[in-house]
Amino acid sequence: MLRKALKVLLIIFLSLIGFFAIILILLFARVTPSPPDTPTNKTSIYADKHPSEIDSGLYVMDNNWIRQNRYGLWEMYIEGNGYDRGVAAGKLSEHLVRYQEEAFVSQINNLLLSKHYQRFLLTLIAWLNKNLTDHIKDEYLKEIYGISLSASSKFEHFGPAYLRLLNYHAAHDIGHAMQSYYLVECTSFAAWDGYTKDSTLLVGRNFDFYFGDDFARNKMIEFVSPDSGYNFAFVTWGGMIGVVSGMNDQGLAVTINAGTLEIGKRSSTPVTLVAREILQYANDIDKAIRIAGNSRIMVSESFLISSAKDKKAIIIEKKPGTEDIAWPDSSLIICTNHFQGKEFIKEEDNIANRENNATGYRYERMRELIDQQDILDPLSVATILRDKQGLNNTAIGYGNEKAINQLLAHHSVIFDPANCILWVSTSPSVMGVYLAYDLNKIFSSDGPPLKSIAINEPSLTIPEDPFINSSEYENYHLFKSISDSIIRAVESGIEIPEMEITYFKTLNPEYFETYLILGDYYFSKKKYSKAREYYEITLTKEYNSKSVQNYLVRQITKCN
């Protein structure tokens, strides 16, 4: 009887598996978008062309080109309509498109070990984004499709290249939804009039999107001369046409910062493509507001819009289904990860976000650093963006989310909109040299300067941060390496020698995570008095959120 019952259960179980497999297949077929249905997906002026190396490391295809400069930053220039731009960018940066996907998938593998779970999540994302193409301009669909023709076939089991690249453009949104993993915690500001030399509008921003060291390795500045809209430049990576930091030749700059954790329930326009449309089609604040207002997004986001024409900056704040504007009450506006508009500032979740997370602290630290400067120029802006201390210049540990420079930024940029000059940081993080690019020269009637040794402005280069040659920075790298090994020891039950723990504490002694990691280690070994000791030390440090405090209190209670 038991055997018969087990047989029936087995049949039911296998039938359910078959049923869900069919559902997933049908679901996947339903959510896989077709290429943009226009003649351009069959032919491009670059269809039969291939990049040729005309100088050491400089690859050219008609007027389009790419190269890696001596600081490791990739530079690419493309022009034309959406599809031609995509095909050109795909062919020129094919190795970068494929490298970036490798890095992205590798990090997913690290975070999600189960292949079945990965496929389930990817299918779920595809389902949530099943109407994604309805919310993206046809021009950008064509550009993404053109790039996808150069994507790797290695990951076809995750879906066709076009589908994968579409979903990758929502990476910022996905990272925003995973804010508790510290993927998106950015800081930016704009200042003008009495704050700056000659009253010139200046903008500084750190893009603290972290998805592993490999993902951040091959960053690129892309210069685009589209057949419609304005010429513009933005900092990006292989295969990404969305904008997180950029400026056009009209002196309008756009940067984005994640807001509160409110997430919409329907597929919408990825925030990076909203920023891209603003950058390509707006030359003043009013046009930027109109473009943003016509877009629906799935996450909460702040768009810092800085305009040479208006000689000021504002923040457009958007949530699913609604938006607000933060107007400056002086010649300074600061943007971290909470809302400041007249309506949103009063909302409970926004107040809780500011009070319980690092965003309010970083806002106050940014204001403090600006007030410490007599007058702002690009060099002093870089100094602010590189700051690693806490309020009142106190040491809060290297890598702290409450610092302006968290030592993990994908990139940092400085904009001078009136002169159409932008500075882009080179590796590592925010501390390499900032290279200056003059958009007036790059987009001049003479065309892009292919044959010049460098298209940046050497006389305007901002030197590297001396910190990268310090023992503290070397210790920080050792700290990250050993902390990873201790975390793995907690998961696997391995013993860490006491000598190594003693050494570990000397590497980053003011950082709360140093002691939190050790508390968790000793807790896993059931050495509760030792664990409680380290948890209590953690409470004396500048930890980054209320959730950390709550966790520590719970752990101390368990230890007791």
FENQUIHU-V299331 format. One record per residue. N is the residue number from 1. RES is the residue in one small letter. PHI is phi as a letter, one per 20 degrees, with the letter a starting at -180 (NA if undefined). PSI is psi in whole degrees, 0 to 359 (999 if undefined). NEAR is the number of other ideal C-beta (glycine too) atoms within 10 Angstrom. Layout:
{{N,RES,PHI,PSI,NEAR} {N,RES,PHI,PSI,NEAR}}
This chain:
{{1,m,NA,316,5} {2,l,f,319,6} {3,r,f,320,7} {4,k,f,318,8} {5,a,f,318,9} {6,l,f,322,10} {7,k,f,318,10} {8,v,f,316,10} {9,l,f,319,10} {10,l,f,317,10} {11,i,f,316,10} {12,i,f,316,10} {13,f,f,312,10} {14,l,f,325,10} {15,s,f,319,10} {16,l,f,317,10} {17,i,g,314,10} {18,g,f,319,10} {19,f,f,312,10} {20,f,f,326,11} {21,a,f,316,10} {22,i,f,317,10} {23,i,g,315,11} {24,l,f,320,14} {25,i,f,314,10} {26,l,f,320,10} {27,l,f,313,16} {28,f,f,319,16} {29,a,f,325,8} {30,r,f,324,10} {31,v,e,357,20} {32,t,e,111,14} {33,p,f,148,19} {34,s,f,157,10} {35,p,g,156,19} {36,p,g,128,21} {37,d,e,72,9} {38,t,b,161,13} {39,p,g,337,7} {40,t,f,343,19} {41,n,e,0,17} {42,k,d,335,9} {43,t,b,146,11} {44,s,b,154,21} {45,i,f,343,14} {46,y,d,10,24} {47,a,g,318,11} {48,d,d,14,7} {49,k,d,156,14} {50,h,c,148,9} {51,p,f,143,19} {52,s,c,143,9} {53,e,e,112,10} {54,i,d,348,11} {55,d,b,167,12} {56,s,g,109,6} {57,g,n,359,10} {58,l,d,114,16} {59,y,d,133,18} {60,v,c,142,18} {61,m,b,102,19} {62,d,l,234,14} {63,n,e,353,14} {64,n,e,144,24} {65,w,b,164,22} {66,i,b,149,25} {67,r,a,162,20} {68,q,d,126,15} {69,n,e,178,16} {70,r,f,345,10} {71,y,e,3,17} {72,g,n,358,13} {73,l,e,129,22} {74,w,e,142,19} {75,e,c,131,23} {76,m,c,140,22} {77,y,c,129,26} {78,i,c,159,28} {79,e,b,166,19} {80,g,o,196,22} {81,n,e,175,17} {82,g,g,311,24} {83,y,f,317,28} {84,d,f,321,23} {85,r,f,316,27} {86,g,f,315,30} {87,v,f,316,29} {88,a,f,312,30} {89,a,f,320,32} {90,g,f,316,26} {91,k,f,319,23} {92,l,f,324,25} {93,s,d,27,27} {94,e,g,316,19} {95,h,f,328,12} {96,l,f,321,24} {97,v,g,315,26} {98,r,f,321,18} {99,y,f,316,19} {100,q,f,322,23} {101,e,f,321,21} {102,e,g,313,15} {103,a,f,320,20} {104,f,f,311,20} {105,v,f,323,16} {106,s,f,319,14} {107,q,f,324,16} {108,i,f,319,16} {109,n,f,322,12} {110,n,f,321,9} {111,l,e,323,12} {112,l,c,96,15} {113,l,f,327,9} {114,s,f,121,10} {115,k,f,323,10} {116,h,f,320,8} {117,y,f,321,10} {118,q,g,312,17} {119,r,f,322,16} {120,f,f,313,13} {121,l,f,319,14} {122,l,f,322,20} {123,t,f,320,17} {124,l,f,316,11} {125,i,f,318,17} {126,a,f,322,23} {127,w,f,314,14} {128,l,f,328,18} {129,n,d,23,23} {130,k,f,333,16} {131,n,d,22,12} {132,l,g,320,23} {133,t,f,338,19} {134,d,f,344,10} {135,h,d,11,18} {136,i,c,133,23} {137,k,g,141,16} {138,d,g,323,14} {139,e,g,318,22} {140,y,f,329,24} {141,l,f,317,24} {142,k,f,320,23} {143,e,f,316,30} {144,i,f,319,29} {145,y,f,319,25} {146,g,g,318,29} {147,i,f,321,26} {148,s,f,338,21} {149,l,f,341,19} {150,s,d,4,22} {151,a,f,162,23} {152,s,f,149,15} {153,s,e,1,8} {154,k,f,333,11} {155,f,d,28,17} {156,e,f,335,11} {157,h,f,344,9} {158,f,e,352,18} {159,g,p,165,20} {160,p,f,155,17} {161,a,g,319,23} {162,y,f,316,23} {163,l,f,317,20} {164,r,f,315,21} {165,l,f,325,23} {166,l,g,313,24} {167,n,f,328,20} {168,y,f,333,21} {169,h,f,349,23} {170,a,e,15,25} {171,a,f,321,20} {172,h,f,319,25} {173,d,f,317,24} {174,i,f,317,19} {175,g,f,323,19} {176,h,f,316,26} {177,a,f,338,17} {178,m,d,36,14} {179,q,g,331,18} {180,s,f,347,10} {181,y,e,10,11} {182,y,m,37,18} {183,l,e,329,19} {184,v,c,97,27} {185,e,b,88,26} {186,c,d,162,25} {187,t,c,136,30} {188,s,b,162,28} {189,f,b,160,28} {190,a,c,141,29} {191,a,b,151,27} {192,w,b,186,25} {193,d,l,239,13} {194,g,f,347,11} {195,y,e,339,20} {196,t,c,160,22} {197,k,f,131,12} {198,d,m,18,8} {199,s,m,16,13} {200,t,f,137,19} {201,l,f,125,25} {202,l,c,141,23} {203,v,c,137,26} {204,g,c,143,26} {205,r,b,141,28} {206,n,d,127,30} {207,f,e,95,26} {208,d,e,57,28} {209,f,e,118,23} {210,y,c,122,21} {211,f,c,41,22} {212,g,o,153,15} {213,d,f,322,14} {214,d,f,321,14} {215,f,f,327,20} {216,a,e,356,20} {217,r,f,314,15} {218,n,d,67,19} {219,k,f,159,21} {220,m,b,145,22} {221,i,d,125,24} {222,e,d,132,23} {223,f,d,126,21} {224,v,c,129,26} {225,s,d,88,20} {226,p,f,163,19} {227,d,f,350,11} {228,s,b,147,9} {229,g,n,200,18} {230,y,d,155,19} {231,n,f,146,18} {232,f,b,166,26} {233,a,c,145,26} {234,f,b,156,29} {235,v,e,131,24} {236,t,b,198,27} {237,w,b,170,25} {238,g,g,126,24} {239,g,n,357,27} {240,m,d,118,25} {241,i,d,349,24} {242,g,f,159,26} {243,v,d,131,27} {244,v,d,333,26} {245,s,b,120,29} {246,g,a,168,27} {247,m,b,144,27} {248,n,d,176,26} {249,d,f,4,18} {250,q,e,0,21} {251,g,n,28,25} {252,l,d,124,28} {253,a,d,145,31} {254,v,c,132,30} {255,t,c,153,32} {256,i,c,145,30} {257,n,c,136,27} {258,a,f,144,26} {259,g,d,221,27} {260,t,f,177,25} {261,l,e,23,17} {262,e,f,127,16} {263,i,c,133,13} {264,g,f,169,16} {265,k,d,357,8} {266,r,c,155,13} {267,s,f,142,22} {268,s,b,186,23} {269,t,f,128,24} {270,p,g,138,28} {271,v,f,329,30} {272,t,f,332,21} {273,l,e,335,23} {274,v,f,314,26} {275,a,f,323,29} {276,r,f,317,30} {277,e,f,319,23} {278,i,g,314,27} {279,l,f,321,26} {280,q,e,332,23} {281,y,c,0,19} {282,a,d,139,24} {283,n,d,3,18} {284,d,b,175,15} {285,i,f,319,20} {286,d,g,316,12} {287,k,f,323,17} {288,a,f,318,25} {289,i,f,320,18} {290,r,f,315,12} {291,i,f,315,19} {292,a,f,321,24} {293,g,f,334,12} {294,n,e,0,10} {295,s,d,143,19} {296,r,d,130,16} {297,i,c,161,22} {298,m,e,342,26} {299,v,c,177,26} {300,s,e,132,27} {301,e,b,148,27} {302,s,d,132,26} {303,f,d,109,23} {304,l,e,115,26} {305,i,d,119,28} {306,s,d,128,30} {307,s,c,123,25} {308,a,f,324,22} {309,k,f,319,16} {310,d,e,348,19} {311,k,l,37,16} {312,k,a,180,19} {313,a,c,153,29} {314,i,c,173,21} {315,i,c,121,23} {316,i,e,121,25} {317,e,d,124,27} {318,k,c,140,24} {319,k,c,165,22} {320,p,g,113,15} {321,g,n,354,11} {322,t,b,166,11} {323,e,b,166,20} {324,d,b,165,18} {325,i,c,131,18} {326,a,e,108,21} {327,w,e,143,13} {328,p,f,141,16} {329,d,d,5,8} {330,s,b,201,10} {331,s,e,31,17} {332,l,b,137,20} {333,i,b,132,23} {334,i,d,140,21} {335,c,c,121,27} {336,t,d,246,27} {337,n,c,29,28} {338,h,c,163,26} {339,f,e,151,28} {340,q,c,357,22} {341,g,f,160,19} {342,k,g,324,11} {343,e,e,310,13} {344,f,f,330,23} {345,i,f,336,15} {346,k,e,351,10} {347,e,f,143,16} {348,e,f,317,7} {349,d,f,328,16} {350,n,f,318,23} {351,i,f,316,15} {352,a,f,321,14} {353,n,f,314,24} {354,r,f,320,20} {355,e,e,330,12} {356,n,d,350,15} {357,n,c,185,25} {358,a,f,347,24} {359,t,f,317,26} {360,g,f,321,17} {361,y,f,314,22} {362,r,f,325,28} {363,y,g,312,19} {364,e,f,323,14} {365,r,f,321,25} {366,m,f,315,22} {367,r,f,319,13} {368,e,f,316,16} {369,l,f,320,20} {370,i,f,318,18} {371,d,f,336,9} {372,q,f,345,12} {373,q,e,137,15} {374,d,f,313,6} {375,i,b,144,11} {376,l,e,135,22} {377,d,c,175,16} {378,p,g,322,22} {379,l,f,316,13} {380,s,f,330,19} {381,v,f,318,28} {382,a,f,320,22} {383,t,f,318,17} {384,i,f,314,22} {385,l,f,339,27} {386,r,e,1,25} {387,d,f,135,19} {388,k,d,7,22} {389,q,e,175,19} {390,g,d,190,21} {391,l,g,143,14} {392,n,m,26,7} {393,n,m,29,11} {394,t,e,152,9} {395,a,f,123,14} {396,i,c,13,22} {397,g,n,146,24} {398,y,e,133,22} {399,g,n,4,20} {400,n,f,134,26} {401,e,f,344,21} {402,k,e,351,24} {403,a,e,153,25} {404,i,f,316,24} {405,n,d,104,24} {406,q,e,5,24} {407,l,m,26,21} {408,l,b,8,22} {409,a,g,138,25} {410,h,f,318,23} {411,h,a,168,26} {412,s,c,143,29} {413,v,c,153,28} {414,i,c,132,24} {415,f,d,138,31} {416,d,d,84,25} {417,p,g,322,27} {418,a,f,326,17} {419,n,d,3,14} {420,c,l,41,24} {421,i,d,135,20} {422,l,c,147,26} {423,w,d,133,25} {424,v,c,131,25} {425,s,f,149,30} {426,t,d,167,21} {427,s,f,150,18} {428,p,e,136,20} {429,s,l,238,23} {430,v,e,1,29} {431,m,d,349,24} {432,g,f,178,21} {433,v,f,150,19} {434,y,e,121,28} {435,l,e,137,24} {436,a,e,138,19} {437,y,c,130,21} {438,d,d,107,17} {439,l,f,334,22} {440,n,f,322,12} {441,k,f,316,15} {442,i,f,325,20} {443,f,d,28,22} {444,s,f,167,12} {445,s,f,342,4} {446,d,f,352,7} {447,g,n,172,12} {448,p,f,137,21} {449,p,f,80,13} {450,l,f,320,14} {451,k,e,354,8} {452,s,f,152,9} {453,i,f,322,9} {454,a,b,141,15} {455,i,e,354,20} {456,n,e,174,22} {457,e,d,95,14} {458,p,g,325,9} {459,s,f,342,6} {460,l,d,4,16} {461,t,f,134,16} {462,i,e,125,19} {463,p,f,162,10} {464,e,f,160,18} {465,d,f,123,23} {466,p,g,341,10} {467,f,g,330,17} {468,i,f,346,15} {469,n,d,13,10} {470,s,e,161,11} {471,s,f,330,7} {472,e,f,320,12} {473,y,f,321,17} {474,e,f,318,12} {475,n,f,326,15} {476,y,f,319,20} {477,h,f,320,13} {478,l,f,320,14} {479,f,g,312,24} {480,k,f,319,16} {481,s,f,313,11} {482,i,f,323,19} {483,s,f,322,20} {484,d,f,319,11} {485,s,f,325,12} {486,i,f,319,19} {487,i,f,319,13} {488,r,f,325,11} {489,a,f,323,18} {490,v,f,319,16} {491,e,f,327,8} {492,s,d,349,8} {493,g,n,11,8} {494,i,f,147,10} {495,e,e,137,8} {496,i,d,129,18} {497,p,g,140,8} {498,e,g,327,8} {499,m,f,322,8} {500,e,f,324,12} {501,i,f,319,17} {502,t,f,318,9} {503,y,f,318,12} {504,f,g,319,22} {505,k,f,337,14} {506,t,e,346,11} {507,l,f,326,20} {508,n,b,65,22} {509,p,f,339,14} {510,e,e,358,15} {511,y,e,129,23} {512,f,f,327,22} {513,e,f,336,19} {514,t,g,314,25} {515,y,e,330,23} {516,l,f,316,22} {517,i,f,317,22} {518,l,f,323,23} {519,g,g,315,24} {520,d,f,323,19} {521,y,f,310,21} {522,y,f,328,21} {523,f,f,319,19} {524,s,f,336,15} {525,k,e,3,15} {526,k,m,25,9} {527,k,e,77,13} {528,y,f,326,16} {529,s,f,322,9} {530,k,f,318,17} {531,a,f,315,22} {532,r,f,322,20} {533,e,g,315,17} {534,y,f,325,23} {535,y,f,320,26} {536,e,f,325,14} {537,i,f,319,16} {538,t,g,321,24} {539,l,f,340,15} {540,t,e,351,9} {541,k,e,172,20} {542,e,e,81,19} {543,y,f,162,24} {544,n,e,352,23} {545,s,a,162,18} {546,k,f,327,12} {547,s,f,326,12} {548,v,f,317,18} {549,q,f,315,14} {550,n,f,320,11} {551,y,f,316,17} {552,l,f,318,21} {553,v,f,318,12} {554,r,f,316,11} {555,q,f,320,20} {556,i,f,320,18} {557,t,f,317,10} {558,k,f,319,12} {559,c,f,320,20} {560,n,f,999,8}}
